[in-house]
């Protein structure tokens, strides 16, 4: 399995010296086995695509191995199909000894694949930043954290692939820039 985007960031918070490992991981289309909401024919459950319980479990096991090796305190995920897929991944991780108490998927928009967050650190809040009303633009997940009285934000994005026009990515970039500027001005 190719890791599309894997970034380790060790954040040393100014007060208290808390070390925090933050990572991002594109799981490359983690689809559940529900028959609703599938727009990718290769992940249509129990059909010609061979997307079935056995292959789903293989994918969950492979993804969980990578996540366990990362062992991040906060993990931003891309290409999660549904809340059920996120819960299944979270359960698989827990069965293997890695527990993320806090989780959230950005599912306010009817996109086929979404972004999600797993965390050992509690969220102050999570919200979705709407880029446009079009299904072609995924929402950006904004998550606020507070540790040792230090506040920080993580913006989880998954923009349109380079197969689409640059203008689509620019819309997402501008919306993200706006949200970051709003947080900095507070």
Phi, psi and omega per residue, in radians:
X1 nan 2.239 -3.138
X2 -1.411 2.347 3.054
X3 -1.629 1.879 -3.069
X4 -1.214 -0.803 -3.101
X5 -2.472 1.965 3.122
X6 -2.320 2.042 -3.078
X7 -2.263 2.214 3.039
X8 -1.800 2.339 3.090
X9 -2.363 2.082 3.055
X10 -1.745 2.064 -3.072
X11 -1.838 2.046 3.080
X12 -1.733 1.801 -3.090
X13 -1.152 2.442 -3.004
X14 -1.019 -0.694 -3.096
X15 -1.925 2.075 3.119
X16 1.772 -0.270 3.081
X17 1.035 0.537 3.137
X18 -1.230 2.227 3.075
X19 -1.607 2.337 -3.048
X20 -2.375 2.239 3.109
X21 -1.782 2.143 -3.132
X22 -2.104 2.352 -3.132
X23 -2.441 2.832 3.029
X24 -2.274 2.520 -3.053
X25 -2.576 2.129 3.032
X26 -1.538 1.919 -3.052
X27 -1.412 -0.026 3.096
X28 0.962 1.255 2.976
X29 1.170 1.245 3.012
X30 -1.574 1.667 3.132
X31 -1.689 2.465 3.064
X32 -1.385 -2.948 -3.131
X33 -1.867 0.227 3.050
X34 -1.237 2.546 -3.099
X35 -1.550 0.001 -3.133
X36 -1.753 2.639 3.005
X37 1.305 0.360 -3.123
X38 -1.694 2.109 3.082
X39 -1.956 -0.046 3.113
X40 -1.853 1.934 -3.046
X41 -1.079 -0.477 -3.137
X42 -1.248 -0.187 3.110
X43 -2.058 0.330 3.063
X44 -1.297 2.099 -3.006
X45 -1.110 2.431 2.992
X46 0.984 0.635 3.100
X47 -2.096 -2.693 -3.134
X48 -1.124 -0.375 -3.070
X49 -1.284 -0.236 -3.081
X50 1.159 0.376 3.032
X51 -1.431 1.794 -3.042
X52 -2.428 -3.097 -3.081
X53 -1.025 -0.730 -3.134
X54 -1.072 -0.867 -3.108
X55 -1.229 -0.582 3.058
X56 -1.084 -0.785 3.122
X57 -1.151 -0.635 3.068
X58 -1.070 -0.799 3.136
X59 -1.115 -0.780 3.096
X60 -1.032 -0.738 3.113
X61 -1.111 -0.769 -3.131
X62 -1.127 -0.781 3.123
X63 -1.117 -0.746 -3.110
X64 -1.140 -0.584 3.074
X65 -1.054 -0.779 3.136
X66 -1.125 -0.805 -3.109
X67 -1.117 -0.678 3.103
X68 -1.123 -0.692 3.086
X69 -1.118 -0.641 3.116
X70 -1.209 -0.812 -3.128
X71 0.864 0.895 3.129
X72 -1.378 2.669 3.028
X73 -1.337 -0.624 3.097
X74 -2.283 2.280 -3.079
X75 -2.288 2.045 3.051
X76 -1.591 2.245 -3.101
X77 -2.011 2.549 3.047
X78 -2.149 2.641 3.102
X79 1.213 0.795 3.001
X80 -1.702 2.248 -3.061
X81 -1.289 -0.698 -2.984
X82 -2.727 2.944 3.039
X83 -1.055 -0.648 3.123
X84 -1.079 -0.753 3.106
X85 -1.079 -0.725 3.114
X86 -1.122 -0.753 3.123
X87 -1.122 -0.700 3.112
X88 -1.103 -0.720 3.099
X89 -1.132 -0.772 3.130
X90 -1.055 -0.740 3.101
X91 -1.125 -0.751 3.124
X92 -1.053 -0.744 3.111
X93 -1.110 -0.742 3.138
X94 -1.098 -0.713 3.111
X95 -1.085 -0.472 -3.129
X96 -1.700 0.140 3.014
X97 1.703 0.105 3.103
X98 -2.037 2.017 -3.045
X99 -1.971 2.174 3.013
X100 -1.893 1.845 -3.090
X101 -1.184 -0.602 -3.035
X102 -1.907 2.382 -3.128
X103 -2.680 2.648 3.123
X104 -2.824 2.417 3.053
X105 -1.972 2.522 3.077
X106 -1.498 1.611 -3.039
X107 -2.174 0.430 3.091
X108 -1.272 -0.225 3.141
X109 -2.067 2.538 -3.099
X110 -1.439 1.163 3.026
X111 -1.688 2.693 3.135
X112 -1.239 -0.715 3.082
X113 -2.163 2.589 -2.977
X114 -2.369 3.110 3.011
X115 -1.854 2.720 -3.119
X116 -2.625 2.869 -3.114
X117 -2.294 2.339 2.964
X118 -2.027 2.425 -3.075
X119 -2.646 2.514 2.967
X120 -1.558 -0.255 -3.111
X121 -1.754 2.351 -3.134
X122 -1.156 2.574 3.052
X123 -1.419 2.487 2.899
X124 -1.350 -0.798 2.997
X125 -2.809 2.817 2.965
X126 -2.261 2.523 3.052
X127 -2.646 2.908 3.121
X128 -1.937 2.346 3.075
X129 -1.702 2.014 -3.115
X130 -1.425 2.127 3.114
X131 -1.372 -0.942 3.039
X132 -2.590 3.064 3.076
X133 -1.381 -0.313 -3.090
X134 -1.178 2.475 3.069
X135 -1.150 -0.261 -3.114
X136 -1.239 -0.315 3.115
X137 -1.973 2.082 3.101
X138 -1.345 2.573 3.053
X139 -1.174 2.667 3.044
X140 -1.661 2.338 3.121
X141 -1.611 2.143 3.100
X142 -1.894 2.190 -3.132
X143 -2.234 2.241 3.123
X144 -1.805 2.359 3.107
X145 -2.187 2.763 3.044
X146 -2.507 2.096 3.113
X147 -2.308 2.278 -3.136
X148 0.891 0.754 -3.129
X149 1.103 0.243 3.055
X150 -1.832 2.213 -3.131
X151 -1.720 2.425 3.004
X152 -2.580 2.772 -3.080
X153 -2.126 2.561 2.974
X154 -2.142 2.291 3.089
X155 -1.944 1.983 -3.110
X156 -1.701 2.086 -3.061
X157 -2.172 2.692 2.929
X158 -2.604 1.644 -3.025
X159 -1.429 2.929 3.099
X160 -0.989 2.423 3.139
X161 -1.123 2.847 3.141
X162 -1.156 -0.101 3.043
X163 -1.225 -0.345 3.100
X164 -1.672 3.024 -3.109
X165 -1.227 2.606 3.116
X166 -0.999 -0.550 -3.123
X167 -1.038 -0.546 3.125
X168 -1.182 -0.728 3.110
X169 -1.209 -0.596 3.131
X170 -1.111 -0.662 3.087
X171 -1.049 -0.780 3.117
X172 -1.129 -0.749 -3.139
X173 -1.087 -0.741 3.141
X174 -1.147 -0.713 3.125
X175 -1.135 -0.735 3.107
X176 -1.105 -0.798 3.123
X177 -1.007 -0.751 3.120
X178 -1.049 -0.823 -3.129
X179 -1.121 -0.706 3.110
X180 -1.108 -0.792 3.118
X181 -1.059 -0.665 3.099
X182 -1.086 -0.712 -3.133
X183 -1.223 -0.665 -3.118
X184 -1.170 -0.617 -3.087
X185 -1.311 -0.197 -3.120
X186 -1.269 nan nan
